[in-house]
Amino acid sequence: MKIVVIGTGYVGLVSGTCFSEMGNKVTCVDIDTTKIENLKKSILPIFEPGLEPLVKKNIERGTLQFTTDLKDALTDAEIVFIAVGTPMGDDGSADLQYVLKVAKNIGAFMQKRLVIVDKSTVPVGTADKVKATIQKELDKRGVNLAFDMVSNPEFLKEGAAISDFMKPDRVVIGYESKKALEKMKQLYTPFCMSHERFIAMDIRSAEMTKYAANAMLATKISFMNEIANICEKVGADANQVRIGIGSDNRIGYSFIYPGCGYGGSCFPKDVKALKKIAEDHNYTPKLITSVEEVNDAQKLVISQKIVKKYGTDLTGKVFAVWGLAFKPGTDDMREAPAIYIIKELVKRGAKIQAYDPKAMEEAKLFYLKDVKNVEYVNSKYDTLNNADAMLLLTEWKEFRSPDFEEIKKQLKTPVIFDGRNQYNIFNLEEKGFEYFQIGKADR
């Protein structure tokens, strides 16, 4: 099939590349000239394991190309994916300006019947707005062209997106016409040979499914963090509680690890957007509101433990930070707990020595660019030099089994604050460490 993907951010680039891997001819379109020129050279704007070699491979075999010329790209297209950003507005709602601008351009340039697919995460009812915008442009041109609207939400985990796309848990398709549904079935058949993975429904239900899925996962995280905070108060161990409840197959172990809160491009934005959708329809979403509030508070738990130990004035204190990205396997720092923890510590006079395998440039250029007293170093052990304590904030694989004797040797005092509960099985107290974790009372 001949496919156009508009937007070369995380969703658009992964989707376009994976479609091309299956033999489709894919053209990815973006207005950013520099980004497109770099992509033509296989220089990617994001880090995602396994993506770069796939991009390079499919460029070389001619199934993947990049352009800024939407009009030309639409000439032979059968299916057009809208995969541009929907950033959070000031009121928490999803900002649709980029989606609707793309819809306007599609209406201005399309020359034949197309299947138009919303791949971006968008509020319920967006397909209607996209459809109306395209139709308005067609009417202005005085042309009578039919087109089909589809909602196809993405369910990609950063750090595992290629695997998620190639072997999806499910493919959700919201459709109006059977013609469009059949087209989407043909496109996705190589990815889900098992029919139960292909789920068809009406468009509004598909739009809602994305928000509901992310809100459910965010709820599990906030629920477990709430339980962890209670465990600290009553003298229980949240990690043991997690094992006890996770063995119930109705609950499971996924997303019930206590930690310093969720971040990233999806959960924070989508929870806020779902809350706003509910409020716009005169419904107060008490559970969703609580999920957000618990998460916001959780991001400061580690800094609160530090203040409890060292006092409110941290002047002269140096903290080694392992991990900046919101999760391992990505350079994404959007809403990462590390941002909030570092800012809180620096505000109190502390100095930070930080290392992350992939996210340090993001921190320097964007998320912590105006934060003073943050030094970025070349390895995890370099952060420990003259530091009073070590903070684990992202559970990268290279952090999971460190040399604790080396850590103790380099730190001024053997103190670890574990924001991801990675080291609770190592009996660090017996190794001479003062060890602080989530969900267990401080000693």
ChimeraX attribute file (.defattr): number of C-alpha atoms within 10 A of each C-alpha:
attribute: neighborCount
match mode: 1-to-1
recipient: residues
	/A:1	17
	/A:2	19
	/A:3	24
	/A:4	27
	/A:5	29
	/A:6	27
	/A:7	24
	/A:8	26
	/A:9	17
	/A:10	19
	/A:11	23
	/A:12	25
	/A:13	23
	/A:14	21
	/A:15	25
	/A:16	28
	/A:17	28
	/A:18	24
	/A:19	26
	/A:20	26
	/A:21	19
	/A:22	16
	/A:23	15
	/A:24	18
	/A:25	20
	/A:26	29
	/A:27	24
	/A:28	28
	/A:29	27
	/A:30	20
	/A:31	14
	/A:32	12
	/A:33	12
	/A:34	10
	/A:35	19
	/A:36	22
	/A:37	14
	/A:38	13
	/A:39	22
	/A:40	16
	/A:41	12
	/A:42	18
	/A:43	14
	/A:44	18
	/A:45	14
	/A:46	15
	/A:47	17
	/A:48	19
	/A:49	15
	/A:50	13
	/A:51	20
	/A:52	17
	/A:53	11
	/A:54	18
	/A:55	26
	/A:56	17
	/A:57	17
	/A:58	21
	/A:59	20
	/A:60	12
	/A:61	11
	/A:62	13
	/A:63	21
	/A:64	26
	/A:65	22
	/A:66	21
	/A:67	20
	/A:68	19
	/A:69	12
	/A:70	21
	/A:71	14
	/A:72	12
	/A:73	24
	/A:74	22
	/A:75	14
	/A:76	15
	/A:77	22
	/A:78	16
	/A:79	24
	/A:80	25
	/A:81	23
	/A:82	28
	/A:83	29
	/A:84	26
	/A:85	22
	/A:86	18
	/A:87	19
	/A:88	17
	/A:89	13
	/A:90	8
	/A:91	10
	/A:92	18
	/A:93	22
	/A:94	22
	/A:95	18
	/A:96	22
	/A:97	13
	/A:98	16
	/A:99	23
	/A:100	21
	/A:101	15
	/A:102	21
	/A:103	23
	/A:104	20
	/A:105	15
	/A:106	25
	/A:107	25
	/A:108	18
	/A:109	18
	/A:110	22
	/A:111	17
	/A:112	14
	/A:113	14
	/A:114	20
	/A:115	22
	/A:116	24
	/A:117	25
	/A:118	26
	/A:119	24
	/A:120	23
	/A:121	28
	/A:122	25
	/A:123	22
	/A:124	18
	/A:125	13
	/A:126	19
	/A:127	23
	/A:128	13
	/A:129	14
	/A:130	25
	/A:131	19
	/A:132	16
	/A:133	20
	/A:134	25
	/A:135	22
	/A:136	16
	/A:137	19
	/A:138	21
	/A:139	14
	/A:140	11
	/A:141	12
	/A:142	9
	/A:143	12
	/A:144	12
	/A:145	14
	/A:146	11
	/A:147	17
	/A:148	18
	/A:149	22
	/A:150	28
	/A:151	29
	/A:152	25
	/A:153	24
	/A:154	21
	/A:155	20
	/A:156	18
	/A:157	14
	/A:158	23
	/A:159	18
	/A:160	16
	/A:161	23
	/A:162	21
	/A:163	14
	/A:164	17
	/A:165	21
	/A:166	17
	/A:167	15
	/A:168	17
	/A:169	13
	/A:170	18
	/A:171	22
	/A:172	23
	/A:173	24
	/A:174	25
	/A:175	25
	/A:176	15
	/A:177	14
	/A:178	10
	/A:179	11
	/A:180	22
	/A:181	20
	/A:182	12
	/A:183	14
	/A:184	21
	/A:185	18
	/A:186	12
	/A:187	17
	/A:188	16
	/A:189	13
	/A:190	13
	/A:191	21
	/A:192	19
	/A:193	11
	/A:194	10
	/A:195	11
	/A:196	10
	/A:197	16
	/A:198	19
	/A:199	13
	/A:200	18
	/A:201	14
	/A:202	15
	/A:203	24
	/A:204	18
	/A:205	18
	/A:206	22
	/A:207	27
	/A:208	17
	/A:209	17
	/A:210	22
	/A:211	24
	/A:212	16
	/A:213	14
	/A:214	18
	/A:215	24
	/A:216	16
	/A:217	16
	/A:218	25
	/A:219	23
	/A:220	18
	/A:221	24
	/A:222	29
	/A:223	20
	/A:224	21
	/A:225	26
	/A:226	19
	/A:227	20
	/A:228	25
	/A:229	21
	/A:230	17
	/A:231	19
	/A:232	17
	/A:233	13
	/A:234	10
	/A:235	12
	/A:236	17
	/A:237	19
	/A:238	27
	/A:239	21
	/A:240	12
	/A:241	16
	/A:242	18
	/A:243	14
	/A:244	11
	/A:245	14
	/A:246	17
	/A:247	11
	/A:248	10
	/A:249	8
	/A:250	8
	/A:251	12
	/A:252	13
	/A:253	16
	/A:254	10
	/A:255	18
	/A:256	25
	/A:257	25
	/A:258	25
	/A:259	27
	/A:260	31
	/A:261	26
	/A:262	23
	/A:263	23
	/A:264	18
	/A:265	17
	/A:266	22
	/A:267	21
	/A:268	23
	/A:269	24
	/A:270	26
	/A:271	24
	/A:272	23
	/A:273	23
	/A:274	24
	/A:275	23
	/A:276	21
	/A:277	19
	/A:278	13
	/A:279	12
	/A:280	11
	/A:281	8
	/A:282	9
	/A:283	11
	/A:284	14
	/A:285	14
	/A:286	9
	/A:287	12
	/A:288	18
	/A:289	15
	/A:290	14
	/A:291	23
	/A:292	22
	/A:293	12
	/A:294	17
	/A:295	24
	/A:296	20
	/A:297	14
	/A:298	23
	/A:299	23
	/A:300	20
	/A:301	20
	/A:302	25
	/A:303	21
	/A:304	17
	/A:305	16
	/A:306	19
	/A:307	16
	/A:308	11
	/A:309	10
	/A:310	11
	/A:311	12
	/A:312	13
	/A:313	13
	/A:314	17
	/A:315	14
	/A:316	11
	/A:317	18
	/A:318	26
	/A:319	29
	/A:320	28
	/A:321	27
	/A:322	26
	/A:323	26
	/A:324	30
	/A:325	30
	/A:326	27
	/A:327	21
	/A:328	22
	/A:329	22
	/A:330	21
	/A:331	23
	/A:332	24
	/A:333	23
	/A:334	18
	/A:335	22
	/A:336	25
	/A:337	30
	/A:338	30
	/A:339	19
	/A:340	15
	/A:341	21
	/A:342	24
	/A:343	19
	/A:344	16
	/A:345	26
	/A:346	20
	/A:347	16
	/A:348	17
	/A:349	18
	/A:350	20
	/A:351	22
	/A:352	23
	/A:353	22
	/A:354	26
	/A:355	22
	/A:356	24
	/A:357	18
	/A:358	17
	/A:359	20
	/A:360	22
	/A:361	14
	/A:362	17
	/A:363	24
	/A:364	15
	/A:365	10
	/A:366	12
	/A:367	18
	/A:368	19
	/A:369	12
	/A:370	11
	/A:371	14
	/A:372	14
	/A:373	16
	/A:374	22
	/A:375	13
	/A:376	17
	/A:377	16
	/A:378	12
	/A:379	13
	/A:380	20
	/A:381	17
	/A:382	16
	/A:383	26
	/A:384	26
	/A:385	16
	/A:386	16
	/A:387	22
	/A:388	18
	/A:389	24
	/A:390	26
	/A:391	23
	/A:392	24
	/A:393	28
	/A:394	27
	/A:395	21
	/A:396	18
	/A:397	10
	/A:398	10
	/A:399	16
	/A:400	12
	/A:401	10
	/A:402	13
	/A:403	11
	/A:404	15
	/A:405	11
	/A:406	11
	/A:407	22
	/A:408	19
	/A:409	13
	/A:410	18
	/A:411	22
	/A:412	15
	/A:413	17
	/A:414	22
	/A:415	22
	/A:416	23
	/A:417	24
	/A:418	23
	/A:419	25
	/A:420	19
	/A:421	22
	/A:422	18
	/A:423	20
	/A:424	16
	/A:425	8
	/A:426	11
	/A:427	11
	/A:428	17
	/A:429	14
	/A:430	8
	/A:431	12
	/A:432	14
	/A:433	16
	/A:434	16
	/A:435	19
	/A:436	24
	/A:437	28
	/A:438	28
	/A:439	27
	/A:440	22
	/A:441	18
	/A:442	15
	/A:443	7
